[in-house]
């Protein structure tokens, strides 16, 4: 069901049922449960070229660890912010923002540092043409071209590689080294 939704999240329950071989009632029940558990969150993207905010900039910043939650919480609530994340390492705050023009990048950075003097902007990158967003290939104007379905559980080669990578770390009795030695 997840793969079908990643192609078209507007698909009605009847269409999902047909694609997955489940009944419409089961599809509705599972969708409701996933939404209630926040395992499934719907979002709507807009083509940047049509939004009035065509410039996407990602900033990598350094802040005292104790200040990161406060900074992230405040940034998340601004209209420019598309993503704000706490990272490990010396650049522990990352934010992707949409701006009206390239000229706004410096002014945005200045406002950010004025609001949070403890924050240091370490690096920035401008995305001129995001080729893919949210599982969708985009044209140069940011409009949907086609979906790239997320198939997390259907790649047997990836599953085999993951299993061989994790097997040495499993406890005895769960396929780990001790279990294979008969301990």
HUPEZI-V804984 format. One record per helix or strand. SS is the DSSP state (helix for helix, strand for strand). FROM is the first residue (numbers start at 1). TO is the last residue. If there is no record, write none. Layout:
BEGIN
SS_FROM_TO, SS_FROM_TO
END
This chain:
BEGIN
helix_2_7, helix_13_20, helix_24_36, helix_48_51, strand_55_62, helix_65_76, strand_81_86, strand_93_99, helix_104_115, strand_120_127, strand_132_133, strand_136_138, strand_144_147, helix_156_169, helix_177_180
END
